[in-house]
């Protein structure tokens, strides 16, 4: 059993660590820095010694490997990343679902960055989108399980997801928010043309959709494959949202650029549950998708602008060669967004 008060010496130690390059041990813990995210500093802390010996001076039992912890310090950017993750993990646990880590501790005040501590999940962290149908089905099942938690089933107050859209107007507002952070002089000519095309489009409207729990970060690297249902981590953008928007976000996400269009058609058919082309859920997914492709064009252009000038305040520095990678991705998104908008342009 973990007594949360016993964890503060460990958290104070981790908060003071500067760029560790290798695993280390400290007062009964074996620790390593986990890479991947740019908006947080994540550590795995395991009770040290063979057989998970108990941690001296604490009530942390080492007899159970589930005592291993994920310690996540998050950016303090006004989005309450740690609090969002904490609440989502509680909602899932209260629903009796074992598809995410268990929440253990939240502290927004004591350290330089808000921190959320949760159980460590062992398994195979996905590094790229699936190839086999069975893995796609597991991803689909995971998202369906999350989206089954409708707002009326959730007892804990949840905010809307960070990137929220339940209407076309909301999606336009999300694009405009990104655009406002990119000075007009820094907007590529292609972007100006793309935005002109966007504003010539005519999109449908719909009745207010039922909101559900949404991850709001569908990057495949947040999913862990293991026996039984998949688990997902990194719930720091989570909250209530339109599940159709989450599916469109999944399809448009920068980590999934290599997935062929045929696979996404297959995925949407199974998510919607049939071939009903007039289905409101399908309509929303198909409407949000071109808007999200435009959103990514603006987001990458903004990233290039801010990173070159040292304005990006993430907790992890970009990798070498980042500029060439982002410029190539921007070119891909320009082409895909322009093609996706074509059917919606007013004649």
HELIX and SHEET records of a PDB file:
HELIX    1   1 UNK A    4  UNK A    7  5                                   4    
HELIX    2   2 UNK A    8  UNK A   16  1                                   9    
HELIX    3   3 UNK A   65  UNK A   67  5                                   3    
HELIX    4   4 UNK A   81  UNK A   94  1                                  14    
HELIX    5   5 UNK A  133  UNK A  147  1                                  15    
HELIX    6   6 UNK A  151  UNK A  153  5                                   3    
HELIX    7   7 UNK A  168  UNK A  180  1                                  13    
HELIX    8   8 UNK A  184  UNK A  186  5                                   3    
HELIX    9   9 UNK A  189  UNK A  198  1                                  10    
HELIX   10  10 UNK A  220  UNK A  222  5                                   3    
HELIX   11  11 UNK A  243  UNK A  252  1                                  10    
HELIX   12  12 UNK A  254  UNK A  256  5                                   3    
HELIX   13  13 UNK A  261  UNK A  272  1                                  12    
HELIX   14  14 UNK A  280  UNK A  308  1                                  29    
HELIX   15  15 UNK A  322  UNK A  341  1                                  20    
HELIX   16  16 UNK A  342  UNK A  344  5                                   3    
SHEET    1   A 6 UNK A  24  UNK A  26  0                                        
SHEET    2   A 6 UNK A  29  UNK A  34 -1                                        
SHEET    3   A 6 UNK A  40  UNK A  47 -1                                        
SHEET    4   A 6 UNK A  69  UNK A  74 -1                                        
SHEET    5   A 6 UNK A 115  UNK A 119 -1                                        
SHEET    6   A 6 UNK A 103  UNK A 107 -1                                        
SHEET    1   B 3 UNK A 124  UNK A 125  0                                        
SHEET    2   B 3 UNK A 223  UNK A 225 -1                                        
SHEET    3   B 3 UNK A 231  UNK A 232 -1                                        
SHEET    1   C 2 UNK A 212  UNK A 214  0                                        
SHEET    2   C 2 UNK A 239  UNK A 241 -1                                        
END                                                                             
